[in-house]
Structure formats: C-alpha cells, structure tokens
Amino acid sequence: MEGPRPPFEHELDSFVSFLSNQLRPNVQWSIAEEYPLAIDDSNLNNIRVMKSDDAFLSAAVMKPQLMKTPAGIFKMAGIGSVVTDPSHRNQGLSRQVLEDCLTAAKAHGCDFAVLWTNLYDFYRKIGFELAGHEVALTIEQPWAEEAHGLRFSQGNNVEAEAILRLYSMHTSGSIRTAEDIRKYLKIPNSTVYTAWDEQGRLQAYAIEGKGMDLTGYVHEWGGGVSKLLPLLRHIRVSQNRPITVLAPKHAANLIRQMNALGIPTFDGILGMVRLLNVQNVLFKVKKYTRALGYDDVVLEAREGRIYLGKGEQIYSTDSESDLIRLLFGPQKASQLYKFDDQVKEVFEKLFPIPIWVWGWDSV
C-alpha cells in the first residue's frame, strides 16, 4: 500500500474514474465536470490518494480558496470527495488521506478548512465543528407578478464577465476570476437563469442544481433584490414545482422581502469548520475588531489556551470548537459562555463573522 500522496499527472484519468465510480455511479458525466477547479491537473498537488496493486483505495480532495469577508481576506481549504473503496473501509484510510490534505492546506497558509457531511462524529474527532449559518427559503407558490421591465432567459450562454460583475457585489464569498466562472458555467445538470433589462444588461442571475447535488436548490444568485425577486418567481413558475433558495444569514434585505411575500425562513448550518492557523485567524479578527472601534477586545492563543474578553474581563478555554462557534456561529456569545453583560454585548455585535461559501465553490 502506498500513500497518502498526490496522484501523478498520468494517473488523473484513472483517479477521476475511481471517484466517479464511487461517488457518481450511473450518471453520464464524470465527477471532474462537477468540480472543475478542484478535480483538475492544476490542483493535483492538493489531492491525496492511497493505492495498492495499482488500484485506488481511498481519496480526498482539497482546494485552497481566498475568501473575502467583512473581517478581511481569509484563506480557506475546501475539502470534499472523501471516499474509500468498500472493500478497504474501517482501516483508517479516509482519515489518513484527510489528515494529509489538512497538512497540505496548512502548508498553503490556509486559515481554516470547510467541508460538507452528515458524519458529524467522525469529523469532530479530527477537530471539525458545525459552524456558520445557512438560510433556506422554499417558494411553494409564486406570488402575484408585478411590472418589472425584465426579460428572462435560461441557458449557460452568458458572458462570465457579466456574472462576475454581479457576483463581486457580494460581501462574502470566494474571490473568483472570469475564467473560473466560465468553467463553472459548464457544470452538468446546472441550470442558469438570468434577468436582463431593456438595454440588454444583465441585472440578476440564479443557478439551480450542480451535477448530482443541489437539484431544486438555487445555490448561487446575484443582483439587486428588486431584480432578483422577479427572477426567482420566474424560476418557480417555469419549473412548476417548489424551489428552495439558499442564502447567507447576512442577506437580510432578500430574506426580509421574501418573508414579506409569505416565504418562511429555515435556519441551518453552513458546514463543518476546522481551524488550521489559530494565531493567524485571531490576528485578522483582532484587526477587524479594532477597525470597528473596539481596541480593548482580547483574542489571544498561548500555551494551549485561548483567551477571550474585553478590558479586564478575560475568559479562557482550551476548546477550538468553542472558538469556531463564537467566530462563525451559529451560537451567539451568550449561548457559549456566561460572559458578563459588557463582554456579551460587544461580542454579539462583532460575532459571528459573516462567512459564506457559494454552491459553485463547494468541493
């Protein structure tokens, strides 16, 4: 048995076949088409595999991404496609490839890692914790149509630069290029809806589905709410079935207006997060708190403990999971510790930091 190691370039085709057979059986496309930036020869050094007798036994994929947030730029490691051949499970292979991906992520300078799973207990043993917010808004019935002066279109023949212009207006998300978006537009089983004004300018877009995942979910969208809402109504009418819009909790205007239309909000979790560089994360967050005028907030890690507080009111913990939940949610500060009223008030103004991973960037 060899590994964990990155697959060699000449092994890429057989590696993609292994992942597709394990994770995407009975579909007409390969898993590499669903994750064009992560499962690609340009990202081979961030993938880890185990092999035996020239056969792949286990694999995990890591993709470093720069993530902009109101608190600054973080480097995130997206992790996915963690799988072991059924004949070799319960031997610790998945954990080995996953841990080696995390080692690679640290070498890249990643601040934290994010993955999506329902195997919470397994990943908690490796230092991951459920964190972040996700809001789901299910449109059961279309609302009464109002005049909007928009023309709707369906199809991926859209200029990447036009989508990038609207995408860049988001306050939180990965930093993309137009070439990234061109690759995303080719993802199979992904429907692109767009809204255009009378001058032929793109005003809003929404993406439903991503390969085998997110069918029935609008997981990517952009544009002003006054343009996006008519587009979402159009999608509901054209699909003739309920659709669910996924949104970050800080998309307050969209959520408020959809609630006013009778669409309920369901709160969820963004994913599982593991800190990879606690000192660097706290340094960036401390700069954020100072920029907001809180010079005496304490956020420090030393000698295996994390110190949190304000002024002379200092609390300590050895739990990185508690720090993850404080910084990124979903809990408020008062739900984690019995902070005094002054610390609680400040922490609940500062945290959680709005982070969001859009559907195209999930690994």
Secondary structure in CASP SS format (residue, H / E / C, confidence):
PFRMAT SS
TARGET T0000
AUTHOR 0000-0000-0000
METHOD secondary structure of the structure
MODEL  1
M C 1.00
E E 1.00
G E 1.00
P E 1.00
R E 1.00
P C 1.00
P C 1.00
F C 1.00
E H 1.00
H H 1.00
E H 1.00
L H 1.00
D H 1.00
S H 1.00
F H 1.00
V H 1.00
S H 1.00
F H 1.00
L H 1.00
S H 1.00
N H 1.00
Q H 1.00
L H 1.00
R C 1.00
P C 1.00
N C 1.00
V C 1.00
Q C 1.00
W C 1.00
S C 1.00
I H 1.00
A H 1.00
E H 1.00
E H 1.00
Y C 1.00
P C 1.00
L C 1.00
A C 1.00
I C 1.00
D C 1.00
D H 1.00
S H 1.00
N H 1.00
L H 1.00
N H 1.00
N H 1.00
I E 1.00
R E 1.00
V E 1.00
M E 1.00
K E 1.00
S E 1.00
D C 1.00
D C 1.00
A E 1.00
F E 1.00
L E 1.00
S E 1.00
A E 1.00
A E 1.00
V E 1.00
M E 1.00
K E 1.00
P E 1.00
Q E 1.00
L E 1.00
M E 1.00
K E 1.00
T E 1.00
P C 1.00
A C 1.00
G E 1.00
I E 1.00
F E 1.00
K E 1.00
M E 1.00
A E 1.00
G E 1.00
I E 1.00
G E 1.00
S E 1.00
V E 1.00
V E 1.00
T E 1.00
D C 1.00
P H 1.00
S H 1.00
H H 1.00
R C 1.00
N C 1.00
Q C 1.00
G C 1.00
L H 1.00
S H 1.00
R H 1.00
Q H 1.00
V H 1.00
L H 1.00
E H 1.00
D H 1.00
C H 1.00
L H 1.00
T H 1.00
A H 1.00
A H 1.00
K H 1.00
A H 1.00
H C 1.00
G C 1.00
C C 1.00
D C 1.00
F E 1.00
A E 1.00
V E 1.00
L E 1.00
W C 1.00
T C 1.00
N C 1.00
L C 1.00
Y H 1.00
D H 1.00
F H 1.00
Y H 1.00
R H 1.00
K C 1.00
I C 1.00
G C 1.00
F C 1.00
E E 1.00
L E 1.00
A E 1.00
G C 1.00
H C 1.00
E E 1.00
V E 1.00
A E 1.00
L E 1.00
T E 1.00
I E 1.00
E C 1.00
Q C 1.00
P C 1.00
W C 1.00
A C 1.00
E C 1.00
E C 1.00
A C 1.00
H C 1.00
G C 1.00
L C 1.00
R E 1.00
F E 1.00
S E 1.00
Q E 1.00
G C 1.00
N C 1.00
N C 1.00
V C 1.00
E C 1.00
A H 1.00
E H 1.00
A H 1.00
I H 1.00
L H 1.00
R H 1.00
L H 1.00
Y H 1.00
S C 1.00
M C 1.00
H C 1.00
T C 1.00
S C 1.00
G E 1.00
S E 1.00
I C 1.00
R C 1.00
T C 1.00
A H 1.00
E H 1.00
D H 1.00
I H 1.00
R H 1.00
K H 1.00
Y H 1.00
L C 1.00
K C 1.00
I C 1.00
P C 1.00
N C 1.00
S C 1.00
T E 1.00
V E 1.00
Y E 1.00
T E 1.00
A E 1.00
W E 1.00
D C 1.00
E C 1.00
Q C 1.00
G C 1.00
R C 1.00
L E 1.00
Q E 1.00
A E 1.00
Y E 1.00
A E 1.00
I E 1.00
E E 1.00
G E 1.00
K E 1.00
G C 1.00
M C 1.00
D E 1.00
L E 1.00
T E 1.00
G E 1.00
Y E 1.00
V E 1.00
H E 1.00
E E 1.00
W E 1.00
G E 1.00
G E 1.00
G C 1.00
V H 1.00
S H 1.00
K H 1.00
L H 1.00
L H 1.00
P H 1.00
L H 1.00
L H 1.00
R H 1.00
H H 1.00
I H 1.00
R H 1.00
V H 1.00
S H 1.00
Q H 1.00
N C 1.00
R C 1.00
P C 1.00
I E 1.00
T E 1.00
V E 1.00
L E 1.00
A E 1.00
P C 1.00
K C 1.00
H C 1.00
A C 1.00
A H 1.00
N H 1.00
L H 1.00
I H 1.00
R H 1.00
Q H 1.00
M H 1.00
N H 1.00
A H 1.00
L C 1.00
G C 1.00
I C 1.00
P C 1.00
T E 1.00
F E 1.00
D E 1.00
G E 1.00
I C 1.00
L C 1.00
G E 1.00
M E 1.00
V E 1.00
R E 1.00
L E 1.00
L C 1.00
N C 1.00
V H 1.00
Q H 1.00
N H 1.00
V H 1.00
L H 1.00
F H 1.00
K H 1.00
V H 1.00
K H 1.00
K H 1.00
Y H 1.00
T H 1.00
R H 1.00
A H 1.00
L C 1.00
G C 1.00
Y C 1.00
D C 1.00
D C 1.00
V E 1.00
V E 1.00
L E 1.00
E E 1.00
A E 1.00
R E 1.00
E C 1.00
G C 1.00
R E 1.00
I E 1.00
Y E 1.00
L E 1.00
G E 1.00
K E 1.00
G C 1.00
E C 1.00
Q E 1.00
I E 1.00
Y E 1.00
S E 1.00
T E 1.00
D C 1.00
S C 1.00
E H 1.00
S H 1.00
D H 1.00
L H 1.00
I H 1.00
R H 1.00
L H 1.00
L H 1.00
F H 1.00
G C 1.00
P C 1.00
Q C 1.00
K C 1.00
A H 1.00
S H 1.00
Q H 1.00
L H 1.00
Y C 1.00
K C 1.00
F C 1.00
D C 1.00
D H 1.00
Q H 1.00
V H 1.00
K H 1.00
E H 1.00
V H 1.00
F H 1.00
E H 1.00
K H 1.00
L H 1.00
F C 1.00
P C 1.00
I C 1.00
P C 1.00
I C 1.00
W C 1.00
V C 1.00
W C 1.00
G H 1.00
W H 1.00
D H 1.00
S C 1.00
V C 1.00
END
